[in-house]
Amino acid sequence: MSQLSSEPNADAALPSSTLAASPGTIPATGLTPSLAADLRTVLGQLTRRLREQSNSGDFTHSQSAVLVQLERDGPTTMSALARTQGMRPQSMSTIVSALLEAGIVAGAPDANDRRKTLLSLTNFARNQIAAGRLAKEDWLLRAISTTLSPDEQEHLVTSIPVLRRLAQSL
């Protein structure tokens, strides 16, 4: 068993040269076993802070997932939404009904198959999503510029491609 510091997230603030010398390191890389836990914790904290910055309404996790999918992929059917989200059509119907009632999602007949309804975001929803993103980006830019030194800001810039690759990994 590796020996880890009793201080929570102690390795998060240490330079990589210190991590390489820490007990319990992975020999070839110098990474401590707590790296994944520390990264998950920090990203979770950042995600929560970003959520606090926008007035995105009181959407459930499932409703938010539907909105993100409709924004990313465009109009789709209830069945396709359910399949993509890994749920039963009846459960998706409950989620979509609430979004339709709130004026966030609209339904229109499918031009290719009039029996189907294509669901899409309303203009109101698109405007709300855009405003929420701008609020998050504004907060994040202010936090970066007031909290991080110029060197730390440069490290952040160079870490974006690495984090993107990590996010896109299998």
C-alpha positions as CSV (number, residue, x, y, z in Angstrom):
1,M,0.0,0.0,0.0
2,S,1.4,3.4,-0.9
3,Q,2.0,6.0,1.8
4,L,0.0,9.1,1.2
5,S,0.0,12.4,3.1
6,S,-2.7,12.7,5.7
7,E,-3.3,16.3,4.4
8,P,-6.2,16.3,1.9
9,N,-5.1,17.1,-1.6
10,A,-1.5,17.7,-0.3
11,D,0.0,16.6,-3.7
12,A,-2.2,19.0,-5.6
13,A,0.0,22.0,-4.7
14,L,3.3,20.3,-5.0
15,P,5.5,20.8,-8.1
16,S,6.0,17.8,-10.4
17,S,9.6,17.4,-9.2
18,T,8.2,16.8,-5.7
19,L,5.7,14.4,-7.0
20,A,8.4,12.4,-8.6
21,A,10.1,11.9,-5.3
22,S,7.0,11.1,-3.3
23,P,6.6,7.7,-1.7
24,G,4.2,5.5,-3.6
25,T,5.0,6.8,-7.0
26,I,4.5,4.9,-10.2
27,P,8.2,4.2,-11.2
28,A,8.2,5.0,-14.9
29,T,6.1,8.2,-14.6
30,G,6.7,9.7,-11.1
31,L,2.9,10.1,-10.6
32,T,1.4,9.4,-7.3
33,P,-1.6,7.1,-7.0
34,S,-3.7,10.0,-5.7
35,L,-3.4,12.0,-8.9
36,A,-6.6,10.7,-10.3
37,A,-8.5,11.4,-7.1
38,D,-7.0,14.9,-6.8
39,L,-7.8,15.7,-10.4
40,R,-11.4,14.5,-10.0
41,T,-11.8,16.5,-6.9
42,V,-10.5,19.7,-8.4
43,L,-12.5,19.3,-11.6
44,G,-15.6,18.7,-9.6
45,Q,-15.0,21.8,-7.5
46,L,-14.4,23.9,-10.7
47,T,-17.6,22.4,-12.3
48,R,-19.7,23.3,-9.3
49,R,-18.3,26.9,-9.2
50,L,-19.1,27.2,-12.9
51,R,-22.6,26.0,-12.4
52,E,-23.1,28.6,-9.7
53,Q,-22.2,31.4,-12.2
54,S,-25.2,31.0,-14.6
55,N,-28.8,31.2,-14.0
56,S,-29.6,28.0,-15.8
57,G,-32.9,27.4,-14.0
58,D,-33.8,24.5,-11.9
59,F,-33.3,21.7,-14.4
60,T,-32.7,18.1,-13.3
61,H,-29.6,16.3,-14.4
62,S,-31.8,14.4,-17.0
63,Q,-33.4,17.6,-18.3
64,S,-30.0,19.2,-18.7
65,A,-28.6,16.2,-20.5
66,V,-31.5,16.4,-23.0
67,L,-30.9,20.2,-23.5
68,V,-27.2,19.6,-24.2
69,Q,-28.0,16.8,-26.6
70,L,-30.6,18.9,-28.5
71,E,-28.1,21.8,-28.7
72,R,-25.2,19.7,-29.8
73,D,-27.1,17.3,-32.3
74,G,-30.1,19.4,-33.3
75,P,-33.7,18.2,-33.7
76,T,-34.4,14.6,-32.9
77,T,-37.2,12.3,-31.9
78,M,-38.3,11.2,-28.4
79,S,-37.2,7.7,-29.2
80,A,-33.7,8.8,-30.3
81,L,-33.3,10.9,-27.2
82,A,-34.3,8.0,-25.0
83,R,-31.9,5.7,-26.8
84,T,-29.0,8.1,-26.6
85,Q,-29.6,8.9,-22.9
86,G,-30.0,5.1,-22.1
87,M,-33.5,5.3,-20.7
88,R,-37.0,4.0,-21.5
89,P,-39.2,6.1,-23.9
90,Q,-41.8,6.5,-21.1
91,S,-39.2,8.1,-18.8
92,M,-38.0,10.3,-21.6
93,S,-41.6,11.4,-22.2
94,T,-41.9,12.6,-18.6
95,I,-38.7,14.7,-19.0
96,V,-39.6,16.1,-22.4
97,S,-43.2,17.0,-21.3
98,A,-41.8,19.2,-18.5
99,L,-39.4,20.9,-21.0
100,L,-42.3,21.4,-23.5
101,E,-44.5,22.9,-20.8
102,A,-41.7,25.3,-19.7
103,G,-41.3,26.5,-23.3
104,I,-37.7,25.3,-23.5
105,V,-38.3,22.6,-26.1
106,A,-40.7,22.6,-29.0
107,G,-42.1,19.8,-31.1
108,A,-42.8,19.8,-34.9
109,P,-43.9,17.1,-37.3
110,D,-41.1,15.3,-39.0
111,A,-41.2,16.2,-42.7
112,N,-40.1,12.7,-43.7
113,D,-42.5,10.8,-41.4
114,R,-45.5,12.8,-40.2
115,R,-46.1,10.2,-37.4
116,K,-43.0,11.3,-35.7
117,T,-42.3,14.6,-33.8
118,L,-39.0,16.3,-34.0
119,L,-38.0,18.0,-30.7
120,S,-35.8,21.0,-30.8
121,L,-34.7,23.9,-28.5
122,T,-36.8,27.1,-28.6
123,N,-35.1,30.4,-29.3
124,F,-35.7,31.3,-25.6
125,A,-33.7,28.2,-24.6
126,R,-30.9,29.0,-27.0
127,N,-30.7,32.5,-25.6
128,Q,-30.7,31.2,-22.0
129,I,-27.9,28.7,-22.8
130,A,-25.8,31.3,-24.5
131,A,-26.2,33.8,-21.6
132,G,-25.3,31.1,-19.1
133,R,-22.2,30.2,-21.1
134,L,-21.1,33.8,-21.2
135,A,-21.6,34.2,-17.5
136,K,-19.5,31.2,-16.8
137,E,-16.7,32.3,-19.2
138,D,-16.7,35.8,-17.7
139,W,-16.4,34.4,-14.2
140,L,-13.6,32.0,-15.2
141,L,-11.7,34.7,-17.1
142,R,-11.9,37.0,-14.0
143,A,-10.9,34.2,-11.7
144,I,-7.9,33.3,-13.9
145,S,-6.7,36.9,-14.2
146,T,-7.1,37.7,-10.5
147,T,-6.0,34.5,-9.0
148,L,-3.2,33.1,-11.1
149,S,0.2,34.6,-11.8
150,P,1.3,35.2,-15.4
151,D,3.4,32.0,-15.2
152,E,0.5,30.0,-13.9
153,Q,-1.7,31.4,-16.6
154,E,0.8,30.2,-19.2
155,H,0.8,26.8,-17.6
156,L,-2.9,26.7,-17.8
157,V,-2.8,27.7,-21.5
158,T,-0.4,24.9,-22.3
159,S,-2.4,22.3,-20.3
160,I,-5.6,22.8,-22.3
161,P,-4.5,20.4,-25.1
162,V,-3.4,17.8,-22.6
163,L,-6.7,18.0,-20.7
164,R,-8.7,17.9,-24.0
165,R,-6.8,14.7,-25.0
166,L,-7.5,13.2,-21.5
167,A,-11.2,14.1,-21.8
168,Q,-11.5,12.5,-25.3
169,S,-9.7,9.3,-24.2
170,L,-11.4,6.0,-24.1
